[in-house]
Amino acid sequence: MLTMLPDSRKSLEEMFADLDTDSSGNISKVELEYAMKLKYGKPLKSSAIDKMMKEADADSDGEISLE
């Protein structure tokens, strides 16, 4: 596991909270799709979202966790 400086951890937690729109503590595929649409102004291909999810979903539960 990576060790982060306190300020870096706080920034990461704030960014995560912005993406976690339902405050579940996880980022779902729908939340990631929405965030990417806002960032790029149009939806990304489903395959791109799937790849992001696969790379970031450390425990393979279908959602991105901060821990």
Secondary structure, 3 states (H helix, E strand, C coil): CCCCCHHHHHHHHHHHHHHCCCCCCEECHHHHHHHHHHHHCCCCCHHHHHHHHHHHCCCCCCCEECC
